[in-house]
Amino acid sequence: MPKFDAAGLLSAIVQHAETGEILMFAFMDREALDKTRETGLAHFHSRSRGRLWMKGESSGHVLRVQQVLVDCDQDALVVEALPEGPACHTGARSCFYRALEGDELRRID
Amino acid sequence: MPKFDAAGLLSAIVQHAETGEILMFAFMDREALDKTRETGLAHFHSRSRGRLWMKGESSGHVLRVQQVLVDCDQDALVVEALPEGPACHTGARSCFYRALEGDELRRID
């Protein structure tokens, strides 16, 4: 089963369950993983705010989880989800909307 | 530009540049990111060994980097790459070869 690190966290990569696009990256603690599995909606642990949060709790842009994959050393997850609305708080479809090119970031969405 | 955390690290998600499959997850420090960009081959920072490593340095299963994406808060990367051989040290195509189902892990590859 998943192994939480010294800070009690797992790395969680959210991937669109149909298109394969990587939507966002965040951390889960035990509580966030349990809530995600109980409700089917992605929950995370905010390191800066030190609390549980549900993606979409204020925006309504929830992530409906279809499947959770675990990596070989069991400290990282892929959360396959169907997003309701943009995944990024900026309004972008994905948080990964820029490419690193030379010394610049270029928008790709 | 990318922002390294208090430990000097970025989270790096490796995604197959053609299929979109998520292949592995690791960390990069400044040195690893610079080496990756200089050589076109993915390099990471091993937290357990405290050193730079190139994916494939012993197995030959290198990752040829096509593009690097940066997330909204600039502390996570998607490394789009073409793998030479399996990405996982277990021989699996991806490190994420199991799904979490109830209290079990089921192989999906």
Backbone of each chain as ProteinMPNN parsed JSONL, in Angstrom:
{"seq_chain_A": "MPKFDAAGLLSAIVQHAETGEILMFAFMDREALDKTRETGLAHFHSRSRGRLWMKGESSGHVLRVQQVLVDCDQDALVVEALPEGPACHTGARSCFYRALEGDELRRID", "coords_chain_A": {"N_chain_A": [[0.835, -1.198, 0.0], [0.282, 2.417, -0.267], [3.122, 4.43, 0.695], [3.783, 6.789, 3.023], [5.829, 9.709, 3.22], [8.506, 11.104, 5.325], [7.335, 13.45, 6.111], [4.761, 12.704, 6.083], [3.516, 12.593, 3.631], [2.414, 11.928, 0.231], [3.345, 12.137, -3.211], [1.218, 13.416, -5.686], [0.031, 13.042, -8.852], [-2.12, 14.428, -11.123], [-3.951, 13.18, -13.752], [-5.715, 13.536, -16.8], [-8.352, 11.368, -17.291], [-9.242, 10.543, -19.763], [-7.955, 11.953, -21.927], [-5.279, 11.861, -21.241], [-3.768, 14.039, -20.608], [-1.646, 15.817, -18.375], [-2.792, 17.306, -15.523], [-2.494, 18.604, -12.994], [-0.359, 18.925, -10.07], [0.088, 17.807, -6.787], [0.085, 17.301, -3.182], [-0.732, 14.501, -1.106], [-1.871, 13.567, 2.086], [-2.531, 10.997, 4.525], [-5.177, 11.447, 5.319], [-6.187, 12.946, 3.144], [-5.97, 11.096, 1.064], [-7.693, 9.094, 2.002], [-10.156, 10.51, 2.073], [-10.421, 11.111, -0.615], [-10.792, 8.573, -1.686], [-13.1, 7.778, -0.375], [-15.04, 9.633, -1.261], [-14.76, 9.911, -3.999], [-13.939, 12.23, -5.118], [-11.203, 14.362, -5.783], [-8.989, 15.042, -3.163], [-6.554, 16.933, -1.349], [-3.491, 17.65, 0.503], [-2.671, 20.711, 1.771], [0.418, 22.128, 1.965], [1.246, 24.713, 2.567], [-0.964, 25.869, 3.834], [-1.433, 24.023, 5.699], [-3.552, 22.168, 5.836], [-6.349, 19.977, 4.973], [-7.68, 20.0, 1.681], [-10.281, 20.163, -0.748], [-10.119, 19.764, -4.169], [-11.672, 22.19, -6.032], [-13.317, 23.082, -4.059], [-13.855, 25.771, -3.592], [-14.088, 26.838, -6.206], [-15.741, 25.094, -7.544], [-14.724, 23.463, -9.463], [-14.309, 20.485, -9.551], [-12.547, 17.315, -9.342], [-13.279, 14.29, -10.669], [-12.554, 11.194, -9.623], [-11.273, 8.4, -11.309], [-9.511, 6.263, -11.243], [-6.711, 5.159, -9.285], [-3.277, 5.061, -9.541], [-0.234, 3.471, -8.464], [3.205, 3.943, -7.789], [6.375, 2.154, -8.327], [7.929, 2.26, -5.954], [6.03, 3.062, -4.237], [5.491, 5.641, -3.29], [4.461, 7.613, -4.81], [1.639, 8.763, -6.637], [-0.579, 8.312, -9.422], [-3.369, 10.031, -10.21], [-6.1, 9.332, -11.878], [-8.46, 11.193, -13.464], [-11.642, 12.798, -14.166], [-12.093, 16.037, -15.048], [-14.144, 18.708, -13.838], [-14.486, 21.472, -15.385], [-11.771, 23.932, -15.598], [-8.554, 22.785, -14.52], [-6.608, 24.316, -13.352], [-5.975, 27.017, -11.058], [-5.63, 29.393, -12.316], [-7.337, 29.399, -14.381], [-6.56, 28.072, -16.579], [-6.634, 25.062, -18.563], [-4.946, 23.032, -17.751], [-2.469, 22.974, -15.139], [0.026, 22.907, -16.204], [0.817, 24.781, -18.391], [2.782, 26.047, -19.721], [5.865, 26.025, -21.541], [9.316, 25.426, -20.981], [11.694, 27.279, -22.461], [14.795, 27.961, -23.496], [15.673, 30.783, -21.748], [13.138, 31.43, -21.167], [9.543, 31.233, -20.566], [7.098, 29.76, -22.428], [3.769, 30.037, -23.451], [1.645, 27.271, -24.057], [-0.934, 26.56, -24.35]], "CA_chain_A": [[0.0, 0.0, 0.0], [1.106, 3.63, -0.372], [4.014, 4.724, 1.824], [3.894, 8.223, 3.223], [7.213, 10.072, 3.543], [8.758, 11.553, 6.697], [6.373, 14.525, 6.389], [3.41, 12.145, 6.017], [2.95, 12.955, 2.321], [2.646, 11.258, -1.047], [3.235, 13.002, -4.384], [0.033, 13.013, -6.451], [-0.025, 13.607, -10.201], [-3.476, 14.261, -11.658], [-3.959, 13.007, -15.21], [-7.055, 13.417, -17.377], [-8.587, 9.933, -17.493], [-9.51, 10.232, -21.175], [-6.985, 12.518, -22.883], [-3.909, 11.612, -20.798], [-3.09, 15.295, -20.256], [-1.345, 16.0, -16.954], [-3.585, 18.482, -15.157], [-1.923, 19.312, -11.847], [0.483, 18.154, -9.161], [-0.09, 18.256, -5.398], [0.449, 16.286, -2.197], [-1.789, 13.897, -0.302], [-1.539, 12.833, 3.308], [-3.442, 9.864, 4.723], [-6.543, 11.974, 5.347], [-6.574, 13.333, 1.782], [-6.166, 9.871, 0.282], [-8.925, 8.451, 2.491], [-11.309, 11.316, 1.626], [-10.521, 10.938, -2.072], [-11.348, 7.247, -1.972], [-14.481, 7.737, 0.149], [-15.978, 10.508, -1.961], [-14.55, 9.9, -5.445], [-13.492, 13.571, -5.537], [-9.8, 14.488, -5.363], [-8.623, 15.872, -2.014], [-5.111, 17.047, -1.183], [-3.033, 18.32, 1.711], [-1.938, 21.939, 1.48], [1.566, 22.315, 2.857], [1.314, 26.115, 3.017], [-2.066, 26.169, 4.754], [-1.443, 22.971, 6.728], [-4.87, 21.569, 6.009], [-7.004, 19.248, 3.889], [-8.549, 20.771, 0.783], [-10.844, 19.449, -1.881], [-10.028, 20.516, -5.426], [-12.997, 22.666, -6.439], [-14.138, 23.444, -2.885], [-14.376, 27.143, -3.791], [-14.386, 27.118, -7.626], [-16.669, 24.118, -8.13], [-14.024, 22.678, -10.485], [-13.878, 19.25, -8.895], [-11.929, 16.247, -10.135], [-13.933, 13.006, -10.393], [-11.47, 10.209, -9.718], [-11.65, 7.144, -11.964], [-8.577, 5.205, -10.841], [-5.47, 5.651, -8.682], [-2.128, 4.181, -9.781], [0.818, 3.582, -7.447], [4.475, 3.64, -8.456], [7.123, 0.976, -7.87], [8.319, 2.367, -4.542], [4.791, 3.323, -3.493], [5.413, 6.958, -2.664], [3.875, 8.568, -5.757], [0.367, 8.307, -7.198], [-1.239, 8.963, -10.554], [-4.806, 10.102, -9.979], [-6.772, 9.48, -13.171], [-9.698, 11.882, -13.097], [-12.373, 13.615, -15.134], [-12.241, 17.355, -14.424], [-15.281, 19.574, -14.151], [-13.915, 22.81, -15.532], [-10.311, 24.007, -15.66], [-7.887, 22.236, -13.339], [-5.695, 25.308, -12.756], [-6.631, 28.162, -10.43], [-5.509, 30.534, -13.231], [-8.344, 29.256, -15.422], [-6.019, 27.212, -17.648], [-7.148, 23.686, -18.504], [-3.94, 22.311, -16.964], [-1.462, 23.848, -14.516], [1.265, 22.843, -17.001], [0.418, 25.469, -19.619], [3.94, 26.748, -20.27], [7.072, 25.24, -21.799], [10.595, 26.062, -20.684], [12.461, 27.39, -23.713], [15.907, 28.864, -23.211], [15.443, 31.44, -20.457], [11.763, 31.924, -21.159], [8.403, 30.315, -20.48], [6.193, 30.028, -23.552], [2.447, 29.402, -23.296], [1.388, 26.24, -25.07], [-2.357, 26.183, -24.407]], "C_chain_A": [[0.881, 1.264, 0.0], [1.912, 3.886, 0.902], [4.195, 6.232, 1.911], [5.329, 8.556, 3.654], [7.323, 10.607, 4.973], [7.787, 12.666, 7.106], [4.931, 14.023, 6.304], [2.73, 12.358, 4.678], [3.311, 11.974, 1.214], [2.592, 12.328, -2.129], [2.069, 12.504, -5.215], [-0.038, 13.79, -7.76], [-1.442, 13.375, -10.716], [-3.415, 14.249, -13.182], [-5.398, 12.88, -15.693], [-7.276, 11.955, -17.772], [-8.836, 9.581, -18.95], [-8.422, 10.731, -22.119], [-5.541, 12.212, -22.504], [-3.148, 12.878, -20.432], [-2.821, 15.347, -18.749], [-1.938, 17.34, -16.536], [-2.984, 19.287, -14.014], [-1.074, 18.356, -11.024], [0.282, 18.694, -7.755], [0.318, 17.111, -4.46], [-0.793, 15.763, -1.488], [-1.182, 13.347, 0.978], [-2.58, 11.711, 3.447], [-4.902, 10.328, 4.656], [-7.035, 12.305, 3.932], [-6.817, 12.097, 0.919], [-7.454, 9.171, 0.7], [-10.166, 9.198, 1.985], [-11.525, 11.158, 0.125], [-11.197, 9.614, -2.386], [-12.799, 7.134, -1.486], [-15.474, 8.456, -0.755], [-15.889, 10.408, -3.485], [-14.144, 11.258, -5.992], [-12.091, 13.807, -4.96], [-9.641, 15.495, -4.226], [-7.099, 15.86, -1.881], [-4.794, 17.64, 0.179], [-2.25, 19.558, 1.289], [-0.802, 22.089, 2.476], [1.588, 23.742, 3.391], [0.228, 26.431, 4.048], [-2.182, 25.123, 5.858], [-2.806, 22.348, 6.94], [-5.319, 20.799, 4.764], [-7.739, 20.23, 2.99], [-9.066, 19.864, -0.314], [-10.675, 20.329, -3.102], [-11.44, 20.892, -5.85], [-13.851, 23.117, -5.275], [-14.648, 24.886, -2.981], [-14.814, 27.386, -5.231], [-15.495, 26.234, -8.187], [-16.01, 23.211, -9.16], [-13.427, 21.415, -9.872], [-13.229, 18.299, -9.896], [-12.585, 14.93, -9.741], [-12.945, 11.872, -10.685], [-11.988, 8.887, -10.298], [-10.79, 5.985, -11.478], [-7.348, 5.863, -10.231], [-4.374, 4.62, -8.935], [-1.026, 4.49, -8.763], [2.143, 3.224, -8.113], [5.242, 2.525, -7.742], [7.532, 1.078, -6.41], [7.202, 2.945, -3.664], [4.747, 4.655, -2.745], [4.923, 8.039, -3.633], [2.639, 7.934, -6.377], [0.085, 9.023, -8.509], [-2.734, 8.873, -10.281], [-5.462, 10.35, -11.335], [-8.163, 10.036, -12.895], [-10.336, 12.562, -14.295], [-12.638, 14.956, -14.473], [-13.562, 18.021, -14.802], [-14.746, 20.997, -14.194], [-12.404, 22.762, -15.543], [-9.681, 23.466, -14.377], [-7.066, 23.304, -12.622], [-6.47, 26.488, -12.175], [-6.538, 29.418, -11.312], [-6.592, 30.508, -14.303], [-7.853, 28.43, -16.6], [-6.55, 25.786, -17.465], [-6.241, 22.82, -17.619], [-3.031, 23.332, -16.302], [-0.184, 23.913, -15.354], [1.008, 23.475, -18.37], [1.57, 26.237, -20.251], [5.11, 25.784, -20.462], [8.291, 26.098, -21.495], [11.415, 26.086, -21.97], [13.551, 28.42, -23.511], [15.681, 29.469, -21.838], [14.02, 31.955, -20.339], [10.747, 30.818, -20.961], [7.433, 30.715, -21.599], [4.865, 29.315, -23.313], [2.211, 28.406, -24.417], [-0.082, 25.912, -25.184], [-3.137, 27.11, -25.329]], "O_chain_A": [[2.085, 1.181, 0.24], [1.467, 3.607, 2.016], [4.699, 6.865, 0.983], [5.964, 7.778, 4.366], [6.357, 10.569, 5.735], [7.456, 12.813, 8.283], [3.989, 14.804, 6.435], [1.503, 12.311, 4.59], [4.34, 11.299, 1.247], [1.875, 13.318, -1.987], [1.935, 11.3, -5.432], [-0.151, 15.016, -7.775], [-1.912, 12.237, -10.74], [-2.903, 15.174, -13.812], [-6.208, 12.197, -15.067], [-6.472, 11.378, -18.504], [-8.657, 8.427, -19.338], [-8.009, 10.002, -23.021], [-4.657, 12.292, -23.357], [-2.001, 12.802, -19.992], [-3.674, 14.963, -17.948], [-1.626, 18.378, -17.119], [-2.967, 20.517, -14.06], [-1.07, 17.146, -11.249], [0.301, 19.907, -7.548], [0.832, 16.085, -4.905], [-1.771, 16.485, -1.296], [-0.113, 12.737, 0.958], [-3.412, 11.52, 2.56], [-5.744, 9.689, 4.025], [-8.167, 11.981, 3.572], [-7.765, 12.061, 0.133], [-8.218, 8.709, -0.147], [-11.118, 8.572, 1.52], [-12.659, 11.08, -0.347], [-12.072, 9.543, -3.249], [-13.621, 6.469, -2.117], [-16.584, 7.98, -0.993], [-16.832, 10.775, -4.186], [-14.017, 11.422, -7.205], [-11.826, 13.493, -3.799], [-10.093, 16.636, -4.313], [-6.442, 14.889, -2.256], [-5.683, 18.073, 0.913], [-1.28, 19.461, 0.537], [-1.029, 22.167, 3.684], [1.917, 23.955, 4.557], [0.465, 27.163, 5.009], [-2.924, 25.301, 6.825], [-3.186, 22.033, 8.067], [-4.762, 20.945, 3.676], [-8.352, 21.182, 3.474], [-8.392, 18.93, -0.749], [-11.041, 21.504, -3.083], [-12.301, 20.026, -6.009], [-15.003, 23.5, -5.475], [-15.744, 25.19, -2.509], [-15.811, 28.07, -5.46], [-16.12, 26.581, -9.19], [-16.646, 22.294, -9.678], [-12.214, 21.296, -9.7], [-13.345, 18.457, -11.111], [-12.46, 14.498, -8.595], [-12.561, 11.633, -11.829], [-12.992, 8.337, -9.846], [-11.274, 4.865, -11.32], [-6.98, 6.978, -10.603], [-4.523, 3.449, -8.587], [-0.907, 5.612, -8.272], [2.196, 2.295, -8.919], [4.817, 2.023, -6.701], [7.489, 0.079, -5.692], [7.418, 3.272, -2.497], [4.075, 4.794, -1.723], [4.964, 9.229, -3.32], [2.595, 6.726, -6.612], [0.455, 10.183, -8.692], [-3.29, 7.784, -10.139], [-5.384, 11.454, -11.873], [-8.952, 9.421, -12.177], [-9.68, 12.861, -15.293], [-13.326, 15.021, -13.455], [-14.032, 17.908, -15.934], [-14.576, 21.641, -13.158], [-11.813, 21.683, -15.502], [-10.21, 23.665, -13.284], [-6.85, 23.21, -11.414], [-7.488, 26.907, -12.725], [-7.264, 30.388, -11.096], [-6.755, 31.474, -15.049], [-8.62, 28.12, -17.512], [-6.873, 25.367, -16.354], [-6.716, 21.989, -16.846], [-2.836, 24.428, -16.828], [0.595, 24.858, -15.232], [0.986, 22.779, -19.385], [1.369, 26.99, -21.203], [5.321, 24.865, -19.672], [8.302, 27.309, -21.715], [11.785, 25.038, -22.5], [13.272, 29.611, -23.371], [15.513, 28.738, -20.861], [13.73, 32.815, -19.508], [11.034, 29.637, -21.155], [7.012, 31.868, -21.691], [4.844, 28.123, -23.006], [2.535, 28.663, -25.576], [-0.467, 25.084, -26.009], [-4.345, 26.941, -25.496]]}, "seq_chain_B": "MPKFDAAGLLSAIVQHAETGEILMFAFMDREALDKTRETGLAHFHSRSRGRLWMKGESSGHVLRVQQVLVDCDQDALVVEALPEGPACHTGARSCFYRALEGDELRRID", "coords_chain_B": {"N_chain_B": [[10.897, 31.528, -14.017], [11.825, 28.104, -13.088], [11.162, 27.322, -9.63], [12.972, 26.365, -6.956], [12.421, 24.293, -4.1], [12.598, 24.503, -0.42], [14.429, 22.52, 0.098], [15.879, 22.621, -2.156], [14.802, 21.45, -4.404], [12.819, 20.371, -7.253], [9.709, 18.921, -8.238], [9.473, 16.308, -10.559], [7.773, 15.058, -13.236], [7.734, 12.434, -15.43], [6.67, 12.061, -18.681], [5.579, 10.079, -21.42], [6.43, 11.241, -24.555], [4.982, 10.735, -26.821], [2.847, 8.851, -26.387], [1.641, 9.788, -24.083], [1.611, 8.432, -21.713], [2.302, 8.262, -18.222], [5.471, 7.907, -16.986], [7.424, 7.89, -14.9], [8.329, 9.272, -11.665], [10.271, 11.75, -10.122], [12.869, 13.703, -8.485], [14.341, 16.877, -9.215], [17.25, 18.815, -8.809], [18.942, 21.991, -9.12], [21.309, 21.362, -10.485], [20.63, 18.92, -11.733], [18.564, 19.715, -13.425], [19.937, 21.531, -15.067], [21.838, 19.795, -16.272], [20.117, 18.073, -17.608], [19.027, 19.784, -19.503], [21.305, 20.561, -20.892], [22.257, 18.159, -22.013], [20.096, 16.816, -23.087], [19.224, 14.465, -22.086], [17.437, 12.862, -19.495], [18.13, 13.819, -16.197], [18.345, 13.423, -12.642], [17.933, 14.205, -9.101], [19.001, 12.213, -6.541], [17.495, 11.696, -3.536], [17.946, 9.827, -1.523], [20.534, 8.886, -2.039], [21.828, 11.214, -2.208], [22.903, 12.475, -4.501], [23.58, 13.448, -7.951], [21.975, 11.765, -10.625], [21.835, 10.057, -13.754], [19.093, 9.005, -15.568], [19.175, 5.749, -16.672], [21.882, 5.451, -16.492], [23.139, 3.157, -15.544], [21.551, 1.062, -16.607], [21.236, 1.701, -19.276], [18.824, 2.542, -20.194], [17.877, 5.221, -21.167], [16.258, 8.466, -21.087], [15.089, 10.441, -23.58], [14.774, 13.759, -23.799], [12.128, 15.786, -24.904], [10.63, 18.072, -24.446], [10.087, 20.444, -21.82], [7.704, 21.141, -19.424], [6.263, 23.625, -17.263], [4.671, 24.211, -14.145], [1.893, 26.216, -12.822], [2.703, 27.425, -10.373], [5.366, 27.062, -10.581], [6.95, 25.064, -9.397], [6.879, 22.464, -10.12], [7.534, 20.094, -12.693], [6.764, 18.875, -15.985], [8.298, 16.442, -17.754], [8.632, 15.794, -20.932], [9.329, 12.993, -22.734], [11.153, 10.615, -24.798], [11.447, 7.289, -24.208], [14.203, 5.012, -23.994], [13.822, 1.857, -23.874], [12.457, 0.137, -20.936], [10.999, 2.29, -18.459], [10.959, 1.839, -15.766], [12.834, 0.541, -12.982], [12.176, -2.01, -12.361], [11.704, -3.238, -14.685], [9.296, -2.846, -15.805], [7.239, -1.029, -18.144], [6.35, 1.443, -17.312], [6.732, 3.121, -14.159], [4.336, 3.254, -12.87], [2.592, 0.835, -12.609], [0.625, -0.438, -11.304], [-2.699, -0.527, -9.954], [-4.58, 0.956, -7.343], [-6.806, -0.818, -5.533], [-9.396, -1.213, -3.471], [-8.05, -2.799, -0.717], [-5.876, -3.643, -2.064], [-3.199, -3.972, -4.503], [-3.35, -3.949, -7.926], [-1.967, -5.304, -10.81], [-1.663, -3.553, -13.861], [-0.409, -3.554, -16.241]], "CA_chain_B": [[11.694, 30.303, -14.158], [11.478, 27.161, -12.023], [11.501, 27.725, -8.27], [13.352, 25.205, -6.158], [11.865, 24.388, -2.741], [13.565, 24.733, 0.658], [15.471, 21.494, -0.024], [16.568, 22.816, -3.429], [14.266, 20.46, -5.349], [11.581, 20.465, -8.015], [9.084, 17.642, -8.562], [9.569, 16.096, -12.014], [6.925, 13.986, -13.743], [8.157, 12.079, -16.79], [5.549, 11.6, -19.504], [5.97, 9.665, -22.764], [6.133, 12.376, -25.44], [4.035, 10.357, -27.886], [1.637, 8.155, -25.916], [1.065, 10.48, -22.937], [1.709, 7.61, -20.496], [3.215, 8.759, -17.191], [6.481, 6.855, -16.89], [8.079, 7.861, -13.591], [8.321, 10.512, -10.903], [11.511, 11.89, -9.35], [13.163, 15.09, -8.134], [15.488, 17.536, -9.843], [17.8, 20.048, -8.234], [19.433, 22.879, -10.178], [22.308, 20.63, -11.274], [19.942, 17.917, -12.558], [17.842, 20.422, -14.492], [20.932, 22.044, -16.011], [22.401, 18.659, -17.029], [19.063, 17.592, -18.5], [18.887, 20.719, -20.626], [22.556, 20.535, -21.663], [22.515, 16.88, -22.697], [18.885, 16.254, -23.685], [18.913, 13.203, -21.399], [16.898, 13.214, -18.176], [18.933, 13.647, -14.981], [17.577, 13.694, -11.431], [18.69, 14.222, -7.851], [18.577, 11.156, -5.62], [17.474, 12.142, -2.14], [18.529, 8.798, -0.649], [21.98, 8.79, -2.261], [22.382, 12.575, -2.134], [23.745, 12.791, -5.662], [23.035, 13.501, -9.306], [22.007, 10.533, -11.414], [21.197, 10.098, -15.068], [18.246, 7.832, -15.831], [19.815, 4.888, -17.661], [23.35, 5.46, -16.356], [23.601, 1.768, -15.465], [20.737, 0.164, -17.453], [21.182, 2.134, -20.679], [17.459, 2.951, -20.526], [17.835, 6.676, -21.03], [15.055, 9.204, -21.481], [15.45, 11.558, -24.466], [13.82, 14.815, -23.459], [11.622, 16.544, -26.05], [10.121, 19.37, -23.991], [9.854, 20.526, -20.372], [6.613, 22.05, -19.062], [6.368, 24.171, -15.904], [3.305, 24.456, -13.672], [1.52, 27.598, -12.514], [3.536, 28.002, -9.312], [6.754, 26.887, -11.013], [7.739, 24.14, -8.584], [6.741, 21.109, -10.657], [7.822, 20.002, -14.132], [6.475, 17.68, -16.786], [9.399, 16.178, -18.672], [8.128, 14.979, -22.043], [10.525, 12.278, -23.175], [11.056, 9.33, -25.502], [12.275, 6.353, -23.446], [14.871, 3.878, -24.645], [13.632, 0.719, -22.967], [11.516, 0.36, -19.841], [11.352, 3.407, -17.586], [11.034, 1.39, -14.364], [13.955, -0.342, -12.653], [11.653, -3.385, -12.263], [11.536, -3.763, -16.037], [7.984, -2.421, -16.313], [7.318, 0.104, -19.087], [6.16, 2.622, -16.469], [6.743, 2.818, -12.722], [2.95, 3.229, -12.381], [2.071, -0.373, -13.257], [-0.382, -1.034, -10.424], [-3.819, 0.31, -9.518], [-5.032, 0.778, -5.962], [-8.199, -1.286, -5.569], [-9.686, -1.66, -2.113], [-6.801, -2.88, 0.041], [-4.898, -4.36, -2.869], [-2.604, -3.366, -5.693], [-3.562, -4.841, -9.065], [-1.136, -4.952, -11.982], [-2.47, -3.118, -15.008], [0.386, -3.544, -17.488]], "C_chain_B": [[11.389, 29.375, -12.987], [11.968, 27.641, -10.661], [11.762, 26.476, -7.448], [12.834, 25.398, -4.737], [12.975, 24.545, -1.705], [14.711, 23.717, 0.619], [16.207, 21.6, -1.36], [16.042, 21.921, -4.541], [13.006, 20.932, -6.058], [11.029, 19.049, -8.166], [9.091, 17.485, -10.074], [8.797, 14.841, -12.413], [7.389, 13.679, -15.154], [6.981, 11.466, -17.537], [6.079, 11.208, -20.883], [5.516, 10.74, -23.753], [5.127, 12.019, -26.526], [2.751, 9.749, -27.355], [0.934, 8.884, -24.775], [1.115, 9.67, -21.65], [2.681, 8.259, -19.501], [4.181, 7.628, -16.85], [7.124, 6.763, -15.516], [7.955, 9.232, -12.94], [9.613, 10.577, -10.107], [11.719, 13.373, -9.054], [14.37, 15.591, -8.922], [15.934, 18.682, -8.963], [18.331, 20.887, -9.4], [20.408, 22.144, -11.102], [21.627, 19.641, -12.23], [19.203, 18.593, -13.714], [18.835, 20.955, -15.535], [21.498, 20.925, -16.886], [21.384, 18.119, -18.03], [18.976, 18.485, -19.723], [20.139, 20.732, -21.51], [22.661, 19.314, -22.562], [21.303, 16.351, -23.46], [18.499, 14.909, -23.094], [18.498, 13.524, -19.964], [17.852, 12.84, -17.05], [18.064, 14.033, -13.781], [18.528, 13.816, -10.241], [18.148, 13.115, -6.958], [18.641, 11.679, -4.192], [18.153, 11.116, -1.246], [20.045, 8.728, -0.805], [22.654, 10.157, -2.22], [23.263, 12.947, -3.305], [22.939, 12.865, -6.951], [23.041, 12.104, -9.91], [21.332, 10.766, -12.754], [20.358, 8.839, -15.196], [18.902, 7.021, -16.942], [21.317, 4.806, -17.516], [23.903, 4.041, -16.184], [22.844, 0.85, -16.423], [20.836, 0.483, -18.942], [19.812, 2.638, -21.097], [17.274, 4.452, -20.29], [16.481, 7.231, -21.468], [15.486, 10.4, -22.318], [14.373, 12.636, -24.36], [13.439, 15.629, -24.701], [11.202, 17.955, -25.636], [9.939, 19.305, -22.481], [8.76, 21.559, -20.12], [6.742, 22.439, -17.595], [4.958, 24.476, -15.415], [3.125, 25.898, -13.201], [2.371, 28.204, -11.409], [5.02, 27.64, -9.462], [7.61, 26.013, -10.098], [7.545, 22.683, -8.996], [6.919, 21.154, -12.165], [7.179, 18.758, -14.72], [7.605, 17.565, -17.802], [8.853, 15.251, -19.753], [9.329, 14.321, -22.707], [10.183, 11.047, -23.987], [12.002, 8.372, -24.787], [12.972, 5.337, -24.341], [14.792, 2.724, -23.669], [12.664, 1.078, -21.872], [11.964, 1.513, -18.954], [11.586, 2.932, -16.154], [12.199, 0.434, -14.147], [13.5, -1.796, -12.508], [11.531, -4.044, -13.634], [10.174, -3.424, -16.623], [8.163, -1.203, -17.219], [7.221, 1.426, -18.333], [6.295, 2.186, -15.024], [5.323, 2.681, -12.169], [2.222, 2.044, -13.015], [1.03, -1.083, -12.397], [-1.465, -0.027, -10.057], [-4.187, -0.067, -8.089], [-6.51, 0.392, -6.014], [-8.519, -1.884, -4.208], [-8.394, -1.674, -1.322], [-5.709, -3.576, -0.749], [-4.344, -3.514, -3.997], [-2.739, -4.383, -6.822], [-2.7, -4.381, -10.226], [-2.034, -4.599, -13.152], [-1.679, -3.169, -16.307], [0.394, -4.919, -18.135]], "O_chain_B": [[10.773, 29.791, -12.006], [13.019, 28.269, -10.54], [10.879, 25.637, -7.27], [12.806, 26.517, -4.225], [14.145, 24.7, -2.056], [15.825, 24.014, 1.052], [17.06, 20.768, -1.665], [16.749, 21.657, -5.514], [12.245, 21.757, -5.554], [11.794, 18.086, -8.216], [8.753, 18.422, -10.797], [9.115, 13.728, -11.993], [7.434, 14.577, -15.995], [6.379, 10.489, -17.09], [6.919, 11.904, -21.453], [4.34, 11.103, -23.777], [4.486, 12.905, -27.092], [1.668, 10.097, -27.826], [-0.243, 8.633, -24.518], [0.707, 10.162, -20.599], [3.746, 8.742, -19.886], [3.764, 6.532, -16.475], [7.347, 5.661, -15.015], [7.538, 10.208, -13.564], [10.017, 9.593, -9.487], [10.851, 14.198, -9.338], [15.286, 14.836, -9.246], [15.113, 19.43, -8.433], [18.169, 20.502, -10.558], [20.35, 22.278, -12.325], [22.006, 19.54, -13.397], [19.218, 18.101, -14.842], [18.6, 20.842, -16.738], [21.624, 21.088, -18.1], [21.735, 17.753, -19.152], [18.864, 18.0, -20.848], [20.044, 20.894, -22.726], [23.091, 19.405, -23.712], [21.449, 15.535, -24.37], [17.546, 14.28, -23.554], [19.122, 14.351, -19.298], [18.319, 11.705, -16.959], [17.163, 14.865, -13.896], [19.73, 13.573, -10.343], [16.955, 13.091, -6.656], [19.705, 12.057, -3.703], [18.861, 11.486, -0.309], [20.763, 8.535, 0.176], [23.88, 10.258, -2.199], [24.258, 13.654, -3.138], [21.796, 12.416, -7.03], [23.995, 11.348, -9.731], [20.397, 11.557, -12.876], [20.848, 7.734, -14.963], [19.158, 7.542, -18.028], [21.977, 4.159, -18.329], [25.014, 3.754, -16.631], [23.444, -0.058, -16.999], [20.551, -0.374, -19.778], [19.64, 3.11, -22.221], [16.609, 4.879, -19.347], [15.685, 6.557, -22.122], [16.179, 11.285, -21.816], [13.229, 12.446, -24.773], [14.301, 16.095, -25.445], [11.394, 18.913, -26.384], [9.669, 18.24, -21.927], [8.87, 22.709, -20.546], [7.266, 21.675, -16.785], [4.129, 24.953, -16.19], [4.068, 26.689, -13.184], [2.732, 29.378, -11.489], [5.821, 27.891, -8.562], [8.827, 26.182, -10.022], [7.996, 21.773, -8.3], [6.516, 22.109, -12.829], [7.06, 17.727, -14.058], [7.836, 18.471, -18.603], [8.637, 14.064, -19.511], [10.236, 15.003, -23.184], [9.083, 10.502, -23.889], [13.212, 8.599, -24.755], [12.401, 4.862, -25.322], [15.599, 2.624, -22.745], [12.108, 2.176, -21.857], [13.159, 1.697, -18.72], [12.335, 3.564, -15.409], [12.515, -0.381, -15.013], [14.324, -2.711, -12.528], [11.288, -5.246, -13.738], [9.92, -3.682, -17.8], [9.122, -0.444, -17.074], [7.905, 2.396, -18.657], [6.015, 1.036, -14.685], [5.122, 2.065, -11.122], [1.341, 2.228, -13.855], [0.603, -2.192, -12.717], [-1.196, 1.16, -9.874], [-4.118, -1.228, -7.686], [-7.353, 1.163, -6.472], [-7.984, -2.928, -3.835], [-7.703, -0.657, -1.259], [-4.726, -4.046, -0.176], [-4.918, -2.5, -4.393], [-2.303, -5.527, -6.698], [-2.705, -3.203, -10.583], [-3.041, -5.262, -13.402], [-2.22, -2.859, -17.368], [1.008, -5.103, -19.186]]}, "name": "protein", "num_of_chains": 2, "seq": "MPKFDAAGLLSAIVQHAETGEILMFAFMDREALDKTRETGLAHFHSRSRGRLWMKGESSGHVLRVQQVLVDCDQDALVVEALPEGPACHTGARSCFYRALEGDELRRIDMPKFDAAGLLSAIVQHAETGEILMFAFMDREALDKTRETGLAHFHSRSRGRLWMKGESSGHVLRVQQVLVDCDQDALVVEALPEGPACHTGARSCFYRALEGDELRRID"}
